[in-house]
């Protein structure tokens, strides 16, 4: 008779939890270790940077990486079974750095006034001379620069005594400013919460263009212009994505069926030639189309002139610019649909077509009753992904029209061909948008929820959820 001895306690620690609970437990432990290391590194590097303003920006990496290695080692001591999960560490690090952190920052900025003006740095445009008291606790401003008539207005104080406001001080070189906390303001003099270091020779002072919380102000601004900007841009975004899917799918389907015909001579040559628009980099292709569609010197309008037709403002008129975007996107996208069609057709048995031919079915009847129904399963995810891609297809809009032409009644950031994503980009990074990162972040959140809603509707209409339940 054989007796099974109970596993030792050390051996039990090597056995990971089973099932879904085990997976989520392992991911939670890894996330806690990596997040804790990041938080500790951020706090320490912030303290060091406050003490040594000239510290390099990459100091946070130098501090965080050893802490992360130490925490992962401690985690392995307490949970030895986690060793097999450490292969996920690089993926989680990149996920946190390039996905989770940008999402957190975007959500945070959407409720602030962060912009090219309110950047969290000193305003050098209104920098003025100051005098430091002997005890290095008081700073007296000279003549103020700008429309502000008193120091409290100049500093943008949130409280009557200006306690807690930041005063930006510069030395003669003005390279590295000193950020000092104010305890109070009286007249043109700021009393500091702590004396300045003896090594810092103050010559000038300014205010801080602080990033402040504004609540829902950015969203109110967007929805206040909903009828003139948000709704027209959203409608055009949906039309652009839907029309692109329909046109590209039809063109790719027709060409794919024609080129799959084994009796067609030279079909491989045709396939290669039609595949070229997809093979050439988009940047080059779109710039070529910009030249071709030039209203005065473009080959397209030159050809129309030879036929006795007037020049078409392809990129200058709002309606024609939208048509141009759809045509260029058709040129860029039909090879993908054509290739997908040919690949899907290769999975259909030739016996079906032979049986249909014996029964007297015409070529058209075979396409309608055999080809199209069997292609539906393959094309549904392709069409859904294509719609989602073109809903945020920034490249073709930016490279072809830069979102223009402008439309009366709208700001310059929302042109006739701007989709939601390019509208947000113009608001954040184009000079016409004033580099309003907070407003662009609010637009990004709206785009996220709209994309999520449309994706859910598409999945439901395509029966994806029903297929998943099976």
N, C-alpha and C positions, 0 to 999 in steps of 0.2 A: 504494500500500500504506500502510495507516494503522498507526501504532505507538502503543500505549497506554503512557503514561508512568506510572511508579509514583507512588502518592499520597505527598505529602509527610508528614513526621513530624507536623507540626502538624495536618494534616487527619486523620491516623489517630487522633489523640487525641480528635477530635470524634465518632468512630464508637463507639457503645456496644457492649458485648459482646452477642451474639445469644443467643436462646433462653432456656431456664430458668436457665442459669448467669448470664446477664446480669441477669435480674430479681433473683435472690437476691444477686448482687454489689451491685447498686444499693441494695437494701434494707439490706444489711449496712453499706455505707458511710454511709447516712443514719442508721442506728441507732447506729453508732459515733460519728458527729459529735454527735448529739443526746445520747446517753448520756455522752460525754466532757464535753460542756458542762455537763450536769446534775451530774456528779460534781465537776468543778472548782468550779462555783458553790456546791455544798453544802459542800465543804471550806473555801473562802474565807469563806463566810458564817458557818460554824461558828467559824472562828478570830476573825472580827470580833466575833461575839456573845460569845465568851469574854472578849475584851478590853473590850468595851463592852456590859455586860448589858442596858442600856436600849435596845439597837438594836431596831427594829421587826421583827415576824415576816416581813413581806414583803420583807425585805432580800435573801433568797435569789433572788427574782424580779429585783430590780434588778441583782444581780450576774450572774445566769445568762443573762439575755436578751442583753446585749452579747457575752458569751463565745460564746453560740450563734451569733449573727450573724457573729462573726469566724471561727469554725470552719467555718461553711457557706461563707464566702467563700474560705477556704483550700482547702476541699474542691473548690470549683469551679476553683481555679487548677491543682490537680493532676489533676482529672478533669473537663475541660470538658464531656464528654458527659452529666454529671450534671444539667445545667441543666434538661433536660426532665423530670427526676424531682422537681424541687423543689416541684411542685404537691402532692406527698404529705406535705410537711413539716407543715402544720397537722394533717392527719389523724394522723400519727405522734406528734405532740406530745400531742394529746388521748388517743390510745391509750395512750401511756406514762403520762400523768398520771391517767387515770380507769379504766384496766383493768390494765395491767401492774404499776404501783406498788401499788394496793390488793391485788392477788394476792400480791405479794412480802411486804407487811406482814402479811397474813392468815396466810401460811405461817410467817413469823417469830414472830408473837405466839402461835401454837398451841403453841410449845415454851417459853413463858415463863410467868411468874406475873402478867402485866399485868392489872390490875383497877382498880376505883375506889379501892382501898386502896393497892395497889402501882402507883402512877401515875408514878413517876419524879420526884415533887416532895417537898418537905419536909413532914413530919408536924406540922402546926400544933396538933394535938390534944395532943401531949406536949411542946410548946415550954416551955423552962425558962430561967431566968436564968443567964447565964455571965459570967465575968470574963476579960478578955484581958490577957496578960502585957505587960510594957513593951517587949519586943522584937517583939511582935505575932506570935509563933511558937507560943504555947501558949494554949489555951482551957480554963478550969476550969469544969466544970458544977456547979451548985448541987444542990438536991434534985431527984431525978428524978421525972418524972410517969409514972404507969402501973405495970404489974406488975414491970418490970425492977428488979432490986436493985443491979446493977452497970452501969458504963458500957459495957462490952463487949457485954453482952446488950442494953442499950438501943439501941446503934448497929447491932446485928445483924451483928457482925463475922464474916467468913468465915475469917479467919486469926487466929492466937493473938495477934499483935501489932497487929491491926487496920490494918495498912499497906494503903493504897489505898482505905480506906473514905471515904465522903463525909460531911462534917459540914455541916449547913445552919445558917448564921448569919444573924441578923436585926439591923437597927438599930432605933432607937426607933419609927420609922414602920411598920416591918415590911412594907413594900410590895414591895420587890425584895430577895429573899434572896441571900446570897453562898454559893456552893458551894465549900467548901474541902476539899482532899485531906489525909487524915491520914497521918502518918508512923509514929506509934506511939501507944499509949494506956497510961497508968500511973495507976492509981487512978481519980480523977475528972477527970484532965487529959489533953487531947488535944494532942499535938505535931503541928503542921501541917507539911506538906512545903514550904510557901513562906509567907513572912510576908504578912499582910493589908495591903491598901493603907491609907495614912494617912487617906484621906478616909472610910473606912468605920468608923463608930462602932458597935461590937458591943454589944448589950444582951441578946440571947436566942439560944439555940441549940436545935437539934432534930436528929433523924435523918432520913435520906433513905429514903422508901418506894421502894426500888430495884426496878427491873424486872430479874429474874434469870432465867437459863435453868433450866428444870426438867425438860428432856428429855421423856419420854413420860408425865409425871405426869398431864397433862390427859386424854390418851387412856385411861390406866388408870382414871381416875375415871369417864369416860363408860362404858367397858365393864364396870366394876364394878357399875354400875346398869343394865346392858343389859336384864335381865329385867323390871325395873320401869319403865324409862323409854325407853331407846333402841329396843328391839324393839316395844313397844306404839305408840310414836309413829311409827316407820317403817311398821308394818303399817297404821295408820290413814291415813298419808300416801298409801300405795299405793291403799288402798280409796277414799279421797276422790278421788284423781285418776282412777282407773279408773271408779268409779261416775259421776262427773261427765261423763266422756267418753261413757259408754253412755247415760245419761239425756238429756243434751243432744243427742246425735246422733240418738237415736230421736225425740225431740220435734221437733227441727228437720227431720228427714227427713219425718216424717208431715205436718207443717204445710206444708213446702215443696212436697211433691207435691200436697197438697190445693189450695194457693193458686196453683199453676202451671196448674191447670185453666182453660183459656181460656173455658169455658162458665160458670164461676162468676161470678155477678153481684156487683159491689162488691168484687172481690178486691183492688183497690188500696187500698181503705179498710181492709180486714182486714190487709193487709201493713203499712200505716202504724201501725195500732194495736198490732200485735204487735211492731213494731220499736221502740216507745217504751222498753221496759225497757233496751234496749242503748244508746239515745240519751241517756237521763238519766244524769248522773254517778253512779258507783258509790257514792260517799260519801253522797249524798242517798238513793239507793235502799235501801242497807243500813240507814241510820238509820230509815227508814220501817218496814222489817221488824222492827227492834228494838222499835219501839213497837207494831206489830201483834201480835208474839208475846209481849208482856209477860204474865206469868202471871196477874196480878191485874187489870190495866186494859186489856190488849190486846183489840182488836176480835175476833181469832180466838177467844179463850177466851170472850168475851162472847157470841159467836154460838153456840158450843158449849153455853153455859149455857142459852140460849133453847131449844135442842133437847133439854134434859134431860141433857146429858153433863157430866161433871166436867172441871174445868180441867186442861189439859195443861202440865206444866213444860217448855215448849219450850226454854228456855235455861238451866234450872237443873238438869236431870237429864242425866247423861253421855250416855245413849243418845238421848234426845230432842234434845239439843243437836247431836249428829252428824246426825240426820235433818233438823233445821232448817237446818244448814249446806248439806246436799245440796239441799234444796228451794229455798233462796234462791239458791244457785249455779245451779240449773236455771233459775230466773226470769231471772237475769242473762245466762246463756249461750245459751239456745235461740234467740234472735233471730239470733245470728251463724250458727249451724248452718242455720237456716231460709233466711237470705240466701244462704249458700253452696250450699244445695241448689237454690234457684231459679236461681242463676247457672249451676250445672252442668247443670241440665235444659235450659237454653236452648241448650246446645251439641249436644244430641241431635236428630237429624233427625226431623221429623214423618213422613217417609216410612216409617220403621221401624214406627211405631204404625199407620199406615194399612195397611201390608202385613199386620201382625199381625191387625188387625180383619177384613181380607178373608179371612184364613185361619181366622177364627172364634175368635181368642183373646179371653178375657175381660179386663176391666180389671186384675184381680188378676194374671192370667198375664202381661200386658204389663209390670206393675211388677216381678214376680219375674224374668222372663226377659230384659227389655230394660233397664229403668230401673236396677235395683240393680247388675247387672254393669257397666254403663257408668259408673255413679257411683263405682265402686270406685277407679279410677285418680285421680279428682279428690279423693276423700275421704281416701285413705290419708295423704297429707302433712298434711291438716288435722287428722285424728284424732291423729297422732303429735305435732304441735306443740301441740295442745290438752292432751294428756296431760302433756307437758313443762311447759307453762305452769301447769297446776293442781297439779303436783307441788310447785311453789314459789309457789302462790297465797296470798301472805301477806295481801292486802287483805281478802278476805271473812272470813277467820278472825279477824283482829285487830278489824275493825270490828263484826262480829256478836257474837262471844262472848269476845273478848280471850283466846282459848285455853281458857277455862273450860268447865264448872265444874271445880273441883279434884277430884283422885282420890286416895283413900287409898293410902298407900305411895309416893307420888311427891312430889318437890319441887314447890313452887308454880310453877316455871317450865315444867313439863310437864303442862298440863291435859288434860282429856278430848278436846278438839277441836284441840289444838296439833298442827301438822305440824312437820316437821323445821326449816323455816325460822323459824317463829314461836317454836319452842323456843329456837333460837339467839338470836333477837332478845330474848326475855325474859331469857335468861342474860346478854346483853351490856348491855342498856339499861334493863331494868325493875329497880326497887329491890329486888324480891323475889329477883332473881338476883345481887344484890350487885355489879352492873356488872362481871362477870367476863369481860372481853374476851378473855382467853387461852382460857378454856374455850369461849367462843362461837366463836372462831377454829378450835378443834379440831372443833367441831360442823360448822362451815362446810366444812372439808376432808372430813369424812365425808359430808356432803350432796353435795359435788362428785363423789366417787367413786361414790356410790350412783346419782346422776343419770346419770353417764357410763355405768355398767353397764346401767342400765335402758334408756337411749337406744340403746345398741348392740344390746341384745336386741330392742327394738322395730324398729329398722332391719333387723335380720336377719330377723325374722319377717315384715316387710312386703316383703322382697325388694329393699330399696333398694340393697344392695351389688351384687346381680345386675344390676339396671338400670344401675348406674354402670359396670359392666364392659362392658356392651354399647355 
